[in-house]
Amino acid sequence: MDKTLQKLNRDEIKEYIFTLQLEVQKQISNHNNVDDFLDKTDIFDEFEQILPDQEFGVLVLTILNNFKSEVILNDILDIIEKAIEKN
């Protein structure tokens, strides 16, 4: 990813989440250990820096479980946009 989260628009953030979902699924299928993957990855760090713990947890679960629900994604995107505005 060439841009930081703060420089992405809403559609780009959504596409980035979809890209993360694909990468996470690939990594987990290769290693079969979600806990090990989470311990060793830094792909969530930028989100973790700006999101409150509860919302960060929802984002991680959404990515790990490959959720595509528009309702969930729109809520997450709203939260990310508000967090970016605060920073």
C-alpha positions in Angstrom: 0.0 0.0 0.0 1.5 3.3 -1.1 -0.7 5.7 0.8 -1.4 6.0 4.5 -5.0 5.6 5.7 -5.4 9.3 6.3 -4.8 10.0 2.5 -7.4 7.4 1.3 -11.0 8.3 0.5 -13.9 6.1 1.6 -13.9 3.9 -1.4 -10.2 3.4 -1.2 -10.4 2.4 2.4 -13.1 -0.1 1.6 -11.0 -1.6 -1.2 -8.0 -1.7 1.2 -10.2 -3.7 3.7 -11.1 -6.1 0.9 -7.4 -6.4 0.0 -6.5 -7.1 3.6 -9.3 -9.8 3.8 -7.7 -11.6 0.8 -4.2 -11.4 2.2 -5.3 -12.6 5.7 -7.2 -15.5 4.2 -4.1 -16.4 2.2 -1.8 -16.2 5.2 -4.1 -18.2 7.5 -4.7 -20.9 4.9 -0.9 -21.2 4.5 -0.2 -21.4 8.2 -3.5 -22.6 9.7 -3.0 -20.6 12.9 -4.9 -17.4 13.4 -3.2 -16.6 16.8 0.3 -17.0 15.3 -0.7 -14.8 12.3 -2.0 -12.1 14.6 1.1 -12.2 16.8 3.4 -11.8 13.8 1.5 -9.4 11.6 1.6 -5.6 11.5 -1.1 -5.1 8.8 -3.5 -3.9 11.4 -1.2 -1.4 13.1 -2.3 1.7 11.3 -5.9 0.9 12.2 -5.0 0.2 15.8 -3.4 3.6 16.1 -6.5 5.5 15.2 -9.4 3.3 16.3 -10.8 2.8 19.9 -10.3 -0.8 21.1 -13.9 -1.9 20.6 -14.1 -0.6 17.0 -10.6 -2.0 16.3 -11.8 -5.4 17.4 -14.8 -5.3 15.1 -12.5 -4.4 12.2 -10.2 -7.2 12.9 -13.0 -9.7 13.2 -14.5 -8.4 10.0 -11.2 -8.9 8.2 -10.5 -12.3 9.7 -13.9 -13.6 8.9 -14.0 -12.1 5.5 -17.3 -10.3 6.1 -18.7 -8.4 3.1 -21.9 -7.0 4.7 -22.5 -3.5 3.5 -24.0 -2.6 6.9 -20.9 -3.7 8.8 -18.6 -2.2 6.3 -20.4 1.2 6.2 -20.3 1.3 10.0 -16.6 0.6 10.0 -15.9 3.1 7.3 -17.9 5.8 9.3 -15.8 5.0 12.4 -12.5 5.1 10.4 -13.5 8.4 8.8 -14.3 10.0 12.2 -11.1 8.7 13.7 -9.1 10.1 10.8 -10.8 13.5 11.2 -9.8 13.5 14.9 -6.2 12.9 14.1 
